[in-house]
Amino acid sequence: MAYLTKVTSKGQLTLPKEIRKVLALNRNSYLAVDEVGEYILMKKISANPDEITDIFQEHVRERKVTKEELIKTLTDIRRKNGNKGND
């Protein structure tokens, strides 16, 4: 399910309660955030953010994953779930 959230003048946004609950996010939680084309990719992390970011980037380099491949995968998932990106 897609949710609509607004970015504030300070660049902040509120994650929907349902997502926070499912991922057990609280005020001390960290998310790794990256842009993938027109998408924003967020992943809950449970260790030092810099360490996790370094590990994630190394895995992407090792597997030679391109932004285009990530965009295609995300688009395919959205289509499979009935969301054509019109939200």
Backbone bond lengths (Angstrom), bond angles and torsions (degrees), N, CA, C in turn:
res aa  C-N    CA-C-N  psi(-1)  N-CA   C-N-CA  omega(-1)  CA-C   N-CA-C  phi
1 M - - - 1.449 - - 1.519 108.94 -
2 A 1.303 116.52 134.92 1.458 122.01 177.79 1.529 109.40 -92.22
3 Y 1.315 115.89 144.32 1.453 122.11 178.14 1.521 109.01 -121.07
4 L 1.304 116.36 154.36 1.453 122.02 176.62 1.518 108.27 -106.48
5 T 1.324 116.32 128.91 1.455 120.93 176.83 1.516 108.27 -137.30
6 K 1.302 117.12 152.02 1.462 122.71 -175.99 1.520 110.11 -106.58
7 V 1.320 116.35 139.70 1.459 121.55 175.23 1.524 107.48 -88.90
8 T 1.340 116.63 131.48 1.461 121.17 -179.38 1.529 110.41 -81.07
9 S 1.315 115.74 173.73 1.470 121.03 178.83 1.523 111.61 -62.79
10 K 1.330 117.62 -20.11 1.464 122.21 177.81 1.527 112.10 -94.28
11 G 1.343 116.86 6.58 1.455 121.07 178.69 1.519 113.93 80.10
12 Q 1.314 117.33 13.28 1.462 121.16 -179.69 1.526 110.09 -92.59
13 L 1.329 115.21 155.82 1.457 119.84 173.43 1.515 108.44 -143.47
14 T 1.315 115.15 160.41 1.463 120.93 178.04 1.516 108.43 -105.61
15 L 1.324 115.39 125.58 1.459 119.41 174.61 1.524 108.08 -77.59
16 P 1.314 117.05 137.95 1.466 119.63 179.81 1.528 111.70 -56.29
17 K 1.329 115.07 144.51 1.462 122.07 -178.08 1.526 112.17 -54.06
18 E 1.343 116.51 -40.54 1.460 120.51 -178.74 1.528 111.63 -60.68
19 I 1.324 116.48 -41.08 1.467 120.87 179.28 1.521 110.06 -68.85
20 R 1.334 116.68 -44.01 1.473 119.79 178.48 1.520 110.57 -59.30
21 K 1.322 116.44 -39.91 1.469 120.31 -178.79 1.528 111.33 -67.94
22 V 1.316 117.03 -48.69 1.467 121.34 -178.28 1.528 111.29 -60.60
23 L 1.330 116.83 -40.19 1.466 120.91 -178.02 1.525 113.07 -91.77
24 A 1.329 116.77 2.06 1.469 122.02 -179.52 1.534 110.97 53.97
25 L 1.331 115.52 47.76 1.459 120.91 178.39 1.519 109.54 -88.64
26 N 1.318 115.47 137.91 1.461 120.49 175.49 1.517 108.89 -137.10
27 R 1.320 116.81 -173.01 1.465 120.27 -174.74 1.521 113.15 -64.68
28 N 1.309 119.33 -15.68 1.464 122.19 179.03 1.525 112.70 -102.96
29 S 1.321 117.51 8.54 1.462 121.73 -179.03 1.522 110.66 -81.02
30 Y 1.327 115.43 151.83 1.458 121.86 175.25 1.516 108.97 -117.88
31 L 1.331 115.03 146.75 1.450 122.16 174.49 1.523 108.11 -125.83
32 A 1.319 116.93 134.48 1.458 121.12 169.81 1.526 105.73 -83.46
33 V 1.322 117.60 131.82 1.458 121.61 -175.38 1.530 109.05 -126.82
34 D 1.331 115.49 134.79 1.467 120.57 177.52 1.513 107.95 -144.71
35 E 1.325 116.02 153.34 1.458 119.35 174.87 1.513 107.67 -98.03
36 V 1.320 114.45 137.97 1.453 121.82 179.06 1.523 106.00 -131.13
37 G 1.315 115.74 92.92 1.462 119.70 -174.62 1.510 109.72 63.05
38 E 1.328 116.65 -122.58 1.465 120.43 178.97 1.525 112.78 -92.68
39 Y 1.330 116.17 8.03 1.464 121.43 -179.06 1.520 111.19 -105.09
40 I 1.319 115.70 154.77 1.452 122.80 171.39 1.516 106.31 -113.09
41 L 1.318 116.35 122.68 1.455 122.38 -177.95 1.517 108.29 -104.27
42 M 1.338 116.53 124.65 1.459 121.57 179.03 1.514 109.57 -124.25
43 K 1.326 115.86 139.51 1.457 120.93 178.75 1.514 108.78 -137.45
44 K 1.323 116.01 130.33 1.461 121.38 176.85 1.526 108.17 -65.85
45 I 1.319 115.99 135.59 1.461 120.46 177.19 1.521 108.92 -126.96
46 S 1.318 115.48 154.22 1.460 118.80 -176.31 1.526 112.40 -124.07
47 A 1.317 117.09 14.10 1.467 120.79 178.39 1.523 108.35 -130.91
48 N 1.295 115.90 -171.77 1.454 121.98 178.58 1.528 109.19 -54.46
49 P 1.332 118.71 124.57 1.468 121.24 -176.82 1.528 113.68 -56.14
50 D 1.323 118.15 -40.44 1.468 120.21 -179.81 1.528 110.85 -64.95
51 E 1.313 116.19 -40.41 1.467 120.89 179.20 1.521 110.58 -63.74
52 I 1.312 116.71 -45.47 1.462 121.36 -179.65 1.524 110.70 -64.25
53 T 1.324 117.20 -43.69 1.465 120.89 179.21 1.521 110.41 -60.35
54 D 1.321 117.26 -43.69 1.462 121.18 178.45 1.529 111.18 -61.39
55 I 1.327 116.83 -43.31 1.466 121.35 179.77 1.525 110.12 -64.13
56 F 1.338 116.92 -45.71 1.465 121.50 -179.72 1.531 110.27 -60.12
57 Q 1.336 117.17 -47.57 1.458 120.84 -178.90 1.524 111.59 -63.52
58 E 1.328 117.62 -37.73 1.459 121.46 178.54 1.531 110.77 -64.57
59 H 1.331 117.00 -42.91 1.470 120.30 178.22 1.521 111.54 -63.11
60 V 1.325 116.17 -39.92 1.464 120.20 179.14 1.531 109.54 -64.24
61 R 1.335 116.96 -43.42 1.472 120.27 178.75 1.528 111.13 -64.18
62 E 1.335 116.86 -44.60 1.470 120.88 -178.95 1.520 111.56 -60.91
63 R 1.317 116.44 -39.34 1.472 121.05 -177.56 1.518 111.74 -88.43
64 K 1.331 116.27 -3.64 1.465 122.13 178.87 1.528 111.55 54.86
65 V 1.317 115.57 43.36 1.459 121.62 177.49 1.526 107.87 -80.03
66 T 1.320 116.01 129.23 1.459 120.38 179.03 1.526 110.12 -99.27
67 K 1.319 115.57 161.33 1.466 119.67 175.91 1.525 110.05 -61.07
68 E 1.331 116.42 -35.75 1.457 119.98 179.55 1.530 110.62 -62.02
69 E 1.340 117.11 -40.79 1.465 120.39 178.39 1.524 111.02 -65.48
70 L 1.328 116.66 -40.46 1.465 120.05 177.85 1.521 110.91 -64.69
71 I 1.329 116.68 -43.06 1.467 120.64 178.96 1.525 110.05 -61.60
72 K 1.345 116.89 -45.25 1.463 120.52 179.47 1.528 110.95 -60.97
73 T 1.326 116.58 -44.45 1.463 120.41 179.88 1.520 110.93 -61.96
74 L 1.330 117.03 -46.73 1.465 120.36 179.35 1.531 111.32 -62.46
75 T 1.327 116.41 -41.22 1.461 120.56 178.53 1.526 110.70 -63.40
76 D 1.339 116.59 -44.05 1.469 120.70 178.14 1.527 111.46 -60.32
77 I 1.324 117.02 -41.88 1.463 121.28 179.23 1.525 110.16 -63.41
78 R 1.333 116.78 -44.43 1.460 120.71 179.66 1.528 110.32 -61.20
79 R 1.322 116.21 -42.76 1.472 119.70 179.71 1.525 110.82 -65.36
80 K 1.320 116.31 -42.44 1.470 120.76 179.70 1.525 110.50 -61.01
81 N 1.326 116.35 -34.54 1.459 120.71 -179.05 1.520 112.37 -88.37
82 G 1.330 116.78 8.24 1.460 120.26 175.82 1.508 115.09 81.37
83 N 1.332 118.04 13.43 1.456 121.68 179.65 1.510 108.16 -112.10
84 K 1.308 116.74 108.07 1.458 121.46 -175.48 1.525 112.96 -86.74
85 G 1.327 117.46 12.69 1.459 120.73 179.94 1.512 113.24 85.59
86 N 1.326 117.07 17.34 1.460 121.27 -179.38 1.515 112.04 -97.90
87 D 1.324 118.23 22.97 1.468 119.17 -178.68 1.490 112.05 -95.02
